[in-house]
């Protein structure tokens, strides 16, 4: 699904406005190669492939540019200018557009009224002690709360208040000299990663708590891993409509299974560069791809063009739009560009696919990858090469398994 560019600034995301005529020799060379490919025989095509590989390696020494990967065209005809994009992560702000077409914003940190009742169960001094226990993660420490009214209902209320308001803490009841205490302590091991407690979840409430996640300089999966660690649940309890970049300020919807709004809200006291709010309960999780797009706000710094050039660019974007090439990151950063792998896949040339992934390549790599590639080049034996890699850690492992099973 295409992303919705909803503000005028993103036209300038093509800040490397490299026009085709800036490098005529390179463009002419590329055209000659394409024409020769159609007329050569099989032997000559193999030789040409080697030449293309060598030329790409040369490109990587100096860095790929847009013309190298076919990013050449502009809808507008005005003169281009340059600027610096993402100099700071706060220069790139992304708001998700949900399936209803609404721009997602974080504008409400409150929780449903029922949470206030549980919060009032604890005194201010008890809350302070529990805050410190949770925040400093003193695994050996504990907080004891004396039960003034010794009844099962009162004890149950205290247990639930601590567990919902202080994620990661467990409770137990102890008898001390004829008095009952609720003892709060840090969960650990399998208990900490247990499934959501079914007994404490109201039957008339949706199973999923939906909320808005605001994050800075952290990608979506990193943020979810942080939340899951604090909540003592597994990351797969969370669902979302799309992942957001790390180097940015982003706002998106998240859903989590049977974790209350008050537990999530309490994390706002503990987390840095993350904020949660706009809580609601629903019957269903979120699904990848359900979003309609993203709204971008982009800051460009050190603009080289004149005010007139900038105004022309804004007018062109507003009235005509632009070609969304998505950018250079789609072509990878290693000596083997991802578009070559993709082309081989489309051609059903699986030997070429595997070779591109596994063959030795220039550049710094981890030791086990170097050994693995050397073994593949020497023996073409997937079993032998597979043994050089850590289990289930690399794309290369998957490629070798595919070769082995073909």
KEBAVO-857290 format. One record per atom (N, C-alpha, C): residue in one letter; x, y, z. Coordinates in steps of 0.02 Angstrom, whole numbers, plus 32768, in hexadecimal, padded with zeros to 4 digits. Layout:
BEGIN
AXYZ/...
//
This chain:
BEGIN
X802A7FC58000/X800080008000/X802C803E8000/X801F806E7FD7/X804A80A87FD1/X804180D5800D/X807780F7801F/X807481248057/X805981688040/X803081878069/X801181C68057/X803E81FE806D/X805C82238040/X8086825D8050/X805782998059/X804982AB8097/X801282D980A3/X8027832080B2/X8067833180AF/X807B837680BA/X80AB838B8084/X80B383CD8078/X80D883E4803E/X812283D68040/X814083D2807C/X818983CF807F/X81A88392805F/X818883568063/X81AA831A804B/X81C183198003/X81AB83487FD9/X81C6834A7F95/X821183517F97/X822983717FCB/X8270837D7FD0/X829683417FEB/X827383097FF8/X829782CE800E/X82C482B57FD6/X82B882C97F98/X82E882BA7F63/X831E82EF7F63/X833F82F77F9F/X836D832E7FA6/X83AB83257F7C/X83BA82E67F69/X83F182DB7F3A/X83D482E07EF4/X83C8831D7EDE/X83A683277E9F/X83D983217E67/X83F082E47E5B/X842482D67E2A/X840582D07DE5/X840C83027DBC/X83ED83017D7A/X841582D47D4B/X83F382B57D1A/X841582867CED/X845182A47CC9/X844D82E67CB9/X848383037C91/X84C083137CBC/X84BD83067CFE/X84F783127D27/X852E82DE7D1A/X851B82A27D02/X854B826D7CF7/X853C824B7CB4/X8544826E7C7C/X853182527C3B/X855982157C28/X859882127C3C/X85C181D87C2A/X85A681997C4A/X8593819F7C89/X857881647CAD/X8536814E7C8E/X8509817E7C80/X84C8816D7C63/X84D0814D7C1F/X84FE81687BF6/X8509814C7BB4/X852581057BB8/X855280FB7BE8/X856F80B97BF1/X853980877C04/X850B809C7C30/X84D6806F7C46/X84A8805D7C0D/X8499808D7BE1/X846E80807BA7/X848F80507B76/X84D180597B6D/X84F5802C7B3F/X84F37FE57B59/X84FB7FDD7B9A/X84FA7F9A7BB8/X84B67F7A7BAD/X84807FA07BB6/X843C7F847BAC/X84327F6E7B64/X844A7F967B33/X84427F857AED/X846B7F477ADC/X84A77F427AF8/X84D27F097AE8/X84B57EC87B05/X84937ECD7B3E/X84767E917B5C/X84447E6F7B2E/X84217E967B07/X83EE7E7A7ADB/X840C7E567A9E/X84487E6B7A8B/X84647E507A4D/X84997E1A7A57/X84B37E137A92/X84E87DE37A9E/X84CD7D9C7AA7/X84F77D6C7A9C/X84E57D267AAA/X84F07D167AF3/X84E67CD67B05/X84E97CC27B4B/X852F7CCD7B68/X85637CBD7B41/X85A77CC57B5B/X85B77D0E7B68/X85A17D387B3A/X85AE7D7F7B42/X85877D9C7B7C/X85497D817B89/X85217D997BC1/X85447D897C04/X85627D4E7C09/X85867D3D7C46/X85C07D6D7C51/X85E47D7C7C1A/X861C7DAA7C20/X86037DEF7C35/X85CA7E037C1A/X85AE7E457C2B/X859B7E487C74/X857F7E107C8E/X856C7E0E7CD5/X85A97E1B7D01/X85E37DFE7CED/X861F7E097D14/X86337E527D12/X862B7E727CD8/X863C7EB87CD2/X860F7EE37CFD/X85CD7ED17CFF/X859E7EF77D28/X85B07EF17D71/X85C47EB47D87/X85D77EAA7DCC/X86137ED57DDE/X86457ED67DB1/X86807EFE7DBF/X866F7F487DC2/X86447F5E7D95/X86337FA57D96/X860C7FB77DD5/X85E37F887DED/X85BD7F967E2A/X85EC7F9A7E66/X861E7F6E7E68/X864F7F717E9E/X86737FB47E9E/X86827FCC7E61/X86A2800E7E5C/X867480447E76/X8633803D7E66/X8602806E7E7E/X860280707ECB/X860480347EEA/X85FF80307F32/X863A80527F54/X867480547F33/X86AD80757F50/X86A080BF7F5A/X867A80DB7F2D/X866C81237F30/X862681317F49/X85FD80FD7F53/X85B881077F69/X8589810A7F2D/X855280E57F32/X852180E77EFC/X84FE812B7EFB/X84EB813F7EBF/X84C2817C7EB8/X848081697E98/X845181977E97/X840F81897E7B/X841281707E33/X843981907E06/X843B81787DC1/X845481307DBA/X847F811A7DE9/X849980D57DE6/X846280A17DEB/X842B80B27E0C/X83F680817E17/X83B580967DF4/X83BA80C47DC4/X838080D47D9B/X835281097DB7/X8367812B7DEC/X833E81637E06/X835281A17DDF/X832D81AF7DAA/X834281E27D7A/X830E82177D6C/X82CF82077D72/X829B82327D57/X827D82617D8C/X8266829B7D74/X824282CB7D9D/X820282DF7D78/X81CC82E67D9D/X818E82FE7D7F/X819483497D6F/X81B4836D7D9C/X81BA83B67D93/X81F483C87D65/X81F184057D4C/X8225841D7D1E/X824E84577D3C/X823E846B7D7A/X826284A37D98/X82A8848E7DAB/X82D284BF7DB8/X831884B17DCB/X831B84937E11/X834584607E19/X834A843F7E59/X837884637E89/X8376844F7EC8/X83A4846A7EFA/X83B284347F2D/X83E3843E7F58/X83F7840B7F88/X83EA84227FD0/X83EA83F17FFD/X83E183FE8044/X83F483C1806C/X83F783C780AD/X8409838F80D9/X83CA837380F9/X83BF833280EE/X838583108109/X839882E68146/X836E82E78179/X837882BF81B6/X83BA82CF81D9/X83CD830E81DA/X840883208201/X83FD8310824B/X83BF831A8262/X83AA830582A4/X836F82D5829C/X836782A682C9/X832F827882C2/X82EC829D82C7/X82EC82D582EB/X82AE82FB82F2/X829C832182B2/X82C8831F827F/X82B9833F823F/X828A83158215/X827A82D9822C/X824F82AB8205/X821882928233/X81DB82AB8229/X81A3829A8255/X816F8273822D/X815B82398247/X812C820D8223/X80EF8201824F/X80B5820F8233/X807581FE8253/X805281CA8228/X804181928246/X801D815E8222/X7FD88176820F/X7FBF815F81D5/X7F7A816B81C0/X7F56812881C7/X7F25812481F4/X7F0780E38203/X7ED680CD81CD/X7EB7809381D6/X7E8B807781A2/X7E4D80A18197/X7E3D80CD81C6/X7E0380FB81BD/X7E17813C819B/X7E5781428189/X7E6E817E8167/X7E8081B78195/X7E8481AB81D6/X7E9381DF8206/X7EDE81DF8218/X7EFA821A821D/X7F4082218232/X7F458211827C/X7F7081E3828E/X7F7781CD82D4/X7FA0820082FB/X7F8482188333/X7FA88247835E/X7FA3823083A7/X7FD4824383CE/X7FD382368416/X7FBD82768439/X7F8082788451/X7F6682B58470/X7F4082A784B1/X7F45826A84CC/X7F20825A8509/X7F468224852F/X7F6282378569/X7F8982088591/X7F5F81E885C9/X7F2081FA85CD/X7EF581E08603/X7EE2819785F5/X7ECA81768629/X7EB381318624/X7E69812D8636/X7E4780F78624/X7E0080F18636/X7DF580FA8681/X7DB981108694/X7DAA812286D9/X7DB780EA870A/X7DAE80AC86F6/X7DB680738724/X7DFC806F8740/X7E2D808A871C/X7E7280888734/X7E7B80B48771/X7E5580EB8775/X7E5B811887AE/X7E4780F587EF/X7E1480CA87EA/X7DFD80A68825/X7E35807B8841/X7E5880578815/X7E8F802C882B/X7EC880558847/X7ED5808F8829/X7F0B80B98840/X7EFE80D28887/X7EBF80E08897/X7EAD80FA88D9/X7EB380C5890F/X7EBB808688FC/X7EC38050892C/X7F0480568953/X7F3780748934/X7F79807B8953/X7F8480C1896D/X7FA980C789A5/X7FBA810989BF/X7FF381288997/X7FFE816989A0/X8033818B897C/X8078816F898F/X8081815E89CF/X80C1814289E5/X80CC80FD89C6/X809880D589C2/X809E809389A3/X80AE80998959/X808E80C98937/X809C80D488F0/X80E580E888E6/X80FF81138912/X81448129890C/X817480EE8913/X816780C38945/X81928089894F/X818F80598914/X8154804F88F9/X814C802288BF/X816D803F8881/X816780828879/X818980A48841/X81D480968843/X81F2809E887E/X823A80958885/X824D804C8879/X8224801E8892/X82327FD78889/X82337FC5883F/X82027FDF881A/X81FD7FD087D3/X82337FF387AA/X823E803387B9/X826B805C8791/X82B480458798/X82CA803687D4/X8310802487DF/X831D7FD987D8/X82E87FB387CE/X82EF7F6B87BF/X831B7F4687F2/X830F7F568832/X83337F338867/X83157EED886E/X83377EBC884F/X831B7E78884C/X83127E598890/X833B7E6E88C1/X83377E518904/X83077E778930/X82F27EB2891B/X82C87EDB8946/X827E7EC88942/X82577EE38970/X820F7ED78971/X81EE7F108996/X81AD7F15898E/X81857F4689B2/X814C7F2189D4/X81447F2C8A15/X810F7F0B8A3C/X80D77F3C8A4B/X809A7F288A3D/X80607F528A49/X80337F2E8A7B/X802B7F4D8AB5/X80017F2E8AE8/X7FB77F338AD5/X7F937EFD8ADD/X7F4C7EFC8ACE/X7F277F138B0C/X7F0D7F508B0A/X7EEB7F6C8B45/X7EA87F498B52/X7E837F3D8B1D/X7E447F198B23/X7E4E7ED38B09/X7E567EA48B36/X7E677E5F8B22/X7E2A7E3B8B06/X7E227E428AC5/X7DEC7E1D8AA2/X7E077E078A5F/X7DEB7DD28A45/X7E017DB88A04/X7DF87DEC89CE/X7DC07E1189D1/X7DB27E44899E/X7DE77E7B899F/X7DFB7E9189DC/X7E2D7EC589E2/X7E717EAD89C8/X7E847E6F89D9/X7EC47E5489C2/X7EC57E4D8976/X7E8D7E35895A/X7E887E2D8911/X7E907E7188EE/X7E707EA4890B/X7E747EE788EE/X7EBB7F0188EF/X7EE07EF58925/X7F257F0B8929/X7F527EE588F8/X7F487EA488F3/X7F6F7E7C88C2/X7F667E98887C/X7F287EA38868/X7F1A7EBA8824/X7F337F018819/X7F2E7F2B884C/X7F467F708844/X7F917F718837/X7FB87F4B885C/X80007F498852/X80127F2D880E/X7FF37EF587FB/X80057ED487BC/X7FF27EFC877F/X7FBC7F228783/X7FA77F498748/X7FCB7F8C8744/X7FD87FAB877E/X7FF87FEC877E/X80447FE98779/X80617FAF878A/X80A97FA9878A/X80BF7F6C8763/X80C47F748721/X80D87F3C86F5/X811B7F1E870A/X811E7EDC870B/X815C7EBA871C/X81607EA58765/X81317EBC878F/X81317EA987D5/X80FE7E7187E1/X81107E44880C/X80E37E0F8823/X80D27E1B886C/X809E7DFA8885/X808A7E0288CB/X807D7DBE88EB/X80837DBE892C/X80717D828954/X80597D9A8998/X80347D7089BB/X801B7D8089FE/X80457D5D8A33/X80597D828A67/X80817D668A9D/X80617D768AE1/X80667D478B10/X80507D528B55/X808D7D648B80/X80887D9C8BA5/X80BE7DB18BD1/X80A17DC68C14/X80AE7D9E8C46/X80997DAD8C8B/X804E7DBD8C8E/X80277D948C6B/X7FDF7D9C8C6E/X7FC37DD08C3F/X7FEE7DF08C17/X7FD67E218BE7/X7FE47E088BA0/X7FBB7E1D8B71/X7FC37E098B2B/X7FE27E428B03/X80117E308AD7/X80337E618AAD/X80307E498A64/X80277E798A37/X802F7E6C89EF/X80777E8189DE/X809F7E5189C6/X80E57E5E89B7/X80EE7E62896B/X81087E9B8954/X81167EA5890C/X81607E9A88FF/X81707E7788C9/X81B57E6788B7/X81BB7E60886C/X81F97E5E8853/X82047E57880B/X81F97E1087F4/X81D37E0987BD/X81CA7DC7879E/X820B7DB5877A/X82147D74876E/X82517D5E874B/X82437D1D8727/X826E7D0F86F6/X826A7CCF86D2/X82297CC686AD/X82117C8886AB/X81D67C778684/X81987C9B869E/X81967CA786E0/X815C7CC986FC/X81547D0E86DE/X818D7D3086D0/X818A7D7386B5/X81707D74866F/X81777D3D864A/X81617D3B8604/X81227D1285FC/X80FE7D098631/X80C27CE0862E/X808D7D018604/X805B7CDA85EF/X80237CF685C8/X7FFB7D2685F4/X7FD37D5385D5/X7FAB7D8385FC/X7F7E7D5F862E/X7F757D7D8667/X7F4A7D5F8699/X7F017D638685/X7EE37D2B8678/X7E9E7D2A8661/X7E6D7D3C8698/X7E7E7D2986D7/X7E4D7D31870C/X7E3F7D7A871D/X7E6D7DA8870C/X7E647DEE871E/X7E4A7E1886E4/X7E397DF986AD/X7E237E1F8672/X7DD77E20866F/X7DB77E5C8671/X7D6E7E608670/X7D517E418630/X7D1B7E1C8638/X7CFC7DFA85FF/X7CDC7E2B85CE/X7CC77E6585E6/X7CA57E9585BA/X7CD67EC58598/X7D167EB8859D/X7D497EE48580/X7D697EC18544/X7D777EE7850F/X7D9A7ECC84D6/X7DDD7EAF84EB/X7DF37E7B84C9/X7E307E5884DE/X7E707E7F84CE/X7E6B7EB284A3/X7EA77ED6848D/X7EA37F1F84A3/X7ED87F3584C2/X7EDE7F7D84D3/X7F037F9F849A/X7EE07FCC8477/X7EFF7FF38442/X7F198034845F/X7F53804A8447/X7F6F80888460/X7F9A80A8842A/X7FAA80E78433/X7FD5810C8406/X801B810D8424/X804C80F983FC/X809280F98411/X80B7813283F0/X80D4815E8418/X810081938401/X8147817E8412/X8173818083E1/X81B8816B83EE/X81EA819983CA/X8225819E83E6/X825A81C783CA/X8299819D83C1/X82B5819F8384/X82F681808376/X82F88136838B/X82C28112837B/X82BE80CB838C/X828E80AB835B/X82A18072833E/X82728053830F/X823C802D8333/X82088019830E/X81CC7FFC832D/X81DC7FBE8355/X82047F918339/X82127F52835B/X823B7F5D839B/X82697F8D8399/X828F7F9D83D6/X82607FB6840C/X82317FE183F8/X82017FFC8429/X81D67FC58447/X81BF7F97841D/X81957F608436/X81BD7F338464/X81FC7F278454/X82267EFF8480/X822F7F1F84C5/X82357F6184C5/X823A7F858505/X81F97F7E852D/X81C07F88850B/X81807F82852D/X81757F3C8548/X81867F0A8520/X817C7EC58536/X81A77EB48572/X81E37ED18574/X82107EC485AD/X81F37EE285ED/X81DA7F1F85EA/X81BE7F3F8625/X817D7F1E863B/X81557F07860A/X81157EE8861A/X811B7E9E862A/X81567E82861E/X81637E3B862A/X81357E0F85FF/X812E7E2185C0/X81097DF88591/X81347DEF8552/X811E7DC28527/X81447DB584EA/X81347DEA84B5/X81657DFA848B/X815A7E2D8457/X81207E1C8427/X81137DDB841D/X80DD7DC983EE/X80987DD68409/X80937DF08446/X80527E068461/X803C7E478442/X806B7E6B8422/X805D7EAC8404/X804E7EA483BA/X80237ECF83A0/X80157ED18358/X80167F198341/X80227F248301/X80277F6782E5/X80197F64829A/X800D7F9E827C/X7FFC7FA18235/X80397FAA8208/X80707FC28225/X80AC7FCC81FD/X80E67FE0822A/X81237FD48213/X815E7FE8823A/X8173802E8225/X819280528254/X81A880968247/X81F4809A8251/X821380C8822C/X825C80CF822D/X827680E18272/X82B680D2827C/X82D780E482BB/X82E7812F82BD/X830A8148828A/X8322818D828D/X82E981BD827B/X82BB81C582A9/X828081EE829D/X825981F582DE/X822A822382DE/X81F682268311/X81B7820A82F2/X819B81D5830E/X816381B382EE/X812981A98320/X80ED81A68303/X80B0819B832A/X808781668306/X807581308329/X805080FA8309/X802480D6833C/X7FF580AE8322/X7FC88087834C/X7FE78042835B/X7FDF802C8398/X7FF67FEA83AE/X7FBC7FC983D4/X7FB87F8783D2/X7F887F6283FA/X7FAD7F2B8421/X7F967F1D845D/X7FB57EE88486/X7F7E7EBF84A7/X7F8B7E7E84AC/X7F597E5084C6/X7F577E508512/X7F1C7E61852E/X7F0D7E5C8575/X7F417E7C85A2/X7F557EB8858F/X7F7D7EE385BB/X7F547F2285C5/X7F477F358603/X7F197F6C8611/X7F387FB08601/X7F0D7FE185F6/X7F23802485E8/X7F4B80428621/X7F3780318660/X7F5C804D8698/X7FA38032869D/X7FAD7FF3868A/X7FF17FD78689/X801B7FFA8654/X7FFD8004861A/X8021802685E4/X8030806E85F6/X7FFF80908613/X800780D68626/X803F80DE8659/X804580AF8685/X807880B486B9/X80BE80B2869C/X80C680958661/X810880928641/X812280D7862F/X80F581088627/X810B814B8615/X813A81698649/X8137814F8687/X8164816786BB/X81AA814986B5/X81AE81118691/X81ED80EB8691/X821480F08650/X81F381028619/X821280FC85D7/X822F813E85BF/X826481398598/X828181748577/X82748170852C/X826381A8850E/X825781AD84C6/X821B818384AF/X81F1816F84DD/X81B3814C84CD/X817B816984F6/X813F816E84D8/X8104818784FB/X80C8816184E2/X809B814E8510/X8060812784FF/X8021814C8514/X7FED814884EB/X7FAF816A84FD/X7F76815784CE/X7F3F817D84D2/X7F03817184A9/X7EED812784AE/X7EE2811184EB/X7ED380CA84F7/X7E8980BA84E8/X7E7E807F84CE/X7E3A806684C4/X7E3D801A84C0/X7E047FFA84CE/X7E007FB084CC/X7DD77F9B8490/X7DF17F6A846A/X7DCF7F508430/X7DD47F04842D/X7DAA7EE68404/X7DA77E9D8400/X7DDF7E8083D5/X7DFB7EA983A8/X7E297E8D8377/X7E6D7EAF837A/X7EA37E8C8367/X7EE57EAB8362/X7EEC7ED48323/X7F257EF28319/X7F357F1482DB/X7F577EE382AC/X7F547EF1826B/X7F747EC6823A/X7FA27EEE820D/X7FD97ECF81F9/X80077EF081CB/X7FE47F04818B/X7FF17F418175/X7FD57F588136/X7F917F7A813B/X7F747F7C8177/X7F327F9A817F/X7F347FE68179/X7F6E80048183/X7F73804D817F/X7F6880658138/X7F5280A48132/X7F4980C280EF/X7F8880E580D8/X7FB680F28104/X7FF4811380F1/X80148136812C/X803E8166811D/X8061818D8151/X806281D6813E/X805D8201816F/X8062824A8165/X80A7825F817C/X80CD827D814F/X81138290815D/X811982DC8166/X814082EF8197/X81568335819E/X81A38333819D/X81C08354816C/X8208834E815F/X822983938163/X826283958184/X828A83D38187/X82C883C9815D/X82D483F8812F/X831383FA8109/X833D84348121/X837D8426812D/X83AA845A8145/X83DF846A8110/X83FF84A38118/X843684B980EC/X841F84B980A2/X83E784D88096/X83CC84DD8052/X83FA85078026/X840984ED7FEA/X843585117FBD/X840E853D7F8C/X83CF852F7F82/X83A885527F50/X838C85957F68/X837285BA7F39/X835385FB7F4A/X830C85F17F62/X82EF86257F7F/X82A986227F96/X827B86137F5B/X828A862E7F21/X826186227EE6/X826285D87ED3/X829D85B97ED6/X82A285727EC5/X827B85477EF6/X827E85587F36/X825985327F69/X820E853A7F5D/X81F885757F4F/X81B085807F43/X8199855B7F05/X81C385587ED1/X81B185327E95/X81AA84E87EA5/X81D784CE7ECF/X81D484887EE2/X819484797F0A/X818384A57F38/X8146849B7F60/X8108849D7F35/X810684CB7F06/X80CD84D07ED9/X80C784917EAE/X80FF84797E95/X80FE843D7E6B/X80E684017E93/X80FE83F97ED0/X80E883C17EFA/X809D83C57F07/X808684007F18/X803F84097F2A/X801283FB7EEE/X8026840F7EB3/X7FFA84097E78/X800683CA7E4F/X804383AF7E50/X805483787E23/X806983387E48/X808883407E83/X80A283067EA6/X80E982F67E91/X810082B97E9F/X814482A67E8D/X8148825A7E88/X817D82427E69/X818781F97E62/X81A581DF7EA3/X818281B07EC2/X819B81947F01/X81C981597EF4/X820981677EEE/X823B81327EE4/X824C810E7F25/X8238812A7F5D/X8245810F7FA0/X828C811A7FB8/X82BC81227F8C/X82FF81347FA2/X833380FE7F9B/X837181107FA9/X83AA80E47F9E/X83AB80A97FCE/X838980AE8008/X838B80778038/X836E8037801C/X8345803C7FE8/X832680007FCB/X83597FD57FA6/X83957FEF7F99/X83C77FCA7F72/X83FF7FAD7F9D/X83F87FB47FDF/X84297F96800C/X84697FBE8011/X84957FA7803D/X84D47FCA8049/X85117F9D8041/X85077F618028/X853F7F338020/X85557F317FD7/X858A7F097FCA/X85A67F067F86/X85777EE37F55/X85457EBF7F6E/X85137EA07F42/X84D17EC57F4B/X84BC7EEC7F1A/X847F7F137F21/X84417EE77F22/X84107EF97F4A/X83D47ECF7F52/X83AB7ECB7F12/X83B07EFE7EE6/X83877EFB7EA9/X83A17EC57E79/X83E17EB57E7E/X83FB7E7E7E54/X83E07E3B7E6D/X83DB7E337EAF/X83BE7DF67ECB/X83747DF17EB6/X83517E297EBB/X830A7E297EA7/X83007E197E5E/X832B7E327E33/X83257E237DEC/X832F7DD87DDF/X835F7DBA7E02/X836B7D727DF9/X832F7D497E11/X830F7D607E46/X82D27D3E7E5F/X829B7D417E2B/X82917D7B7E0E/X825C7D837DDB/X826B7D587D9E/X82AA7D4C7D90/X82BD7D227D57/X82BE7CD77D68/X82AB7CC77DA7/X82AD7C817DBF/X82F37C637DB9/X83267C8E7DBC/X836B7C777DB9/X83847C6D7E01/X83717C357E1F/X837E7C2B7E66/X83C87C1F7E74/X83EC7C037E45/X84347BFB7E4F/X84557C407E55/X843F7C6E7E2B/X84597CB27E2E/X84467CD47E70/X84097CC97E87/X83F27CE67EC6/X84207CCF7EFF/X84297C8E7F03/X84527C727F39/X849A7C8A7F34/X84B47C8B7EF7/X84F97CA17EEC/X85027CEA7F02/X84D37D157EF0/X84D87D5B7F03/X84DA7D647F4F/X84B37D3B7F71/X84B07D407FBA/X84ED7D227FDB/X85077CEB7FBF/X85397CC47FE2/X85817CCD7FCB/X858B7CE67F8F/X85D07CE97F77/X85F97D1D7F9D/X863B7D167F9F/X86667D477FC1/X865C7D8C7FA4/X86627DBE7FCF/X86597E047FB9/X868A7E317FDD/X869C7E697FBF/X86CA7E987FE0/X86A87EBB801A/X86D07ED58047/X86B57EFA807F/X86BA7ED480C1/X86B57EF980F8/X86BB7EDB813A/X867D7EB3814B/X86877E758162/X86507E4A8177/X86647E2381B5/X86337E0781D7/X86417DDD8211/X86677D9F81FB/X86907D858228/X86BC7D4D8218/X86977D1081FF/X865F7CFF821F/X863B7CC3820A/X861E7CCA81C4/X860D7D0781B0/X85F47D12816C/X862C7D098139/X86667D238149/X869F7D1C811C/X86AF7CD28111/X86B27CAB8148/X86C17C648143/X868B7C3F811B/X864D7C538126/X86157C338103/X86197C4080B9/X86277C7E80A5/X862B7C8F805E/X86677C6B803D/X869E7C698061/X86D97C478045/X86CA7BFD8039/X86A77BDD8068/X86967B978060/X86677B8C8025/X86377BB9801D/X86087BB47FE4/X862D7BBB7FA2/X865B7BEB7F9E/X86817BF67F60/X86AE7BBA7F51/X86C87B9B7F85/X86F67B637F7B/X86D27B227F68/X869B7B127F8C/X867D7AD07F84/X86387AD07F64/X86157B097F65/X85D07B0C7F4E/X85A57AD87F74/X85B97AC87FB0/X85967A967FD9/X856E7ABB800F/X852C7ABC800A/X85047AE1803B/X850A7AC68082/X85127A848089/X85197A6780CC/X85597A7F80EE/X85907A7F80C8/X85D07A9480E4/X85CE7ADF80F6/X85B07B0680C9/X85AD7B4E80D6/X857E7B5E8110/X85497B378117/X85187B42814C/X85377B3B8191/X85677B0E8197/X85887B0281D7/X85B27B3D81EE/X85C27B6B81C1/X85EB7BA481D3/X85C27BDD81F2/X857F7BD681F0/X85547C0C8207/X85327BFB8248/X85257C2E8272/X84FB7C2482AD/X84B57C108298/X84967BE382BC/X84547BC982A9/X84207C0182AD/X83F77C068279/X83BD7C338276/X83D07C7C8281/X840B7C908269/X841E7CD58274/X84247CFE8234/X84267CDE81FB/X84367D0481BF/X84087CF28185/X84017D218157/X83E07D138118/X84057CDC80F4/X84487CDC80FB/X84707CAA80DA/X845D7C6380F0/X84497C5A812F/X84347C198147/X83F77C028120/X83C77C2F8119/X83897C1E80F4/X83997C0C80AC/X83C77C32808D/X83D97C248048/X83F87BDF8041/X84227BCC8071/X84427B8A806D/X840F7B528078/X83E17B5D80A5/X83AD7B2B80B1/X83847B218071/X83757B59804F/X834E7B558011/X83757B2D7FDC/X83B67B3A7FD7/X83DF7B167FA6/X83E17ACC7FB7/X83E77ABE7FF8/X83EC7A78800E/X83AC7A527FFF/X83727A748003/X83327A527FFA/X831B7A517FB2/X833B7A787F87/X83267A7A7F41/X833E7A3C7F1B/
//
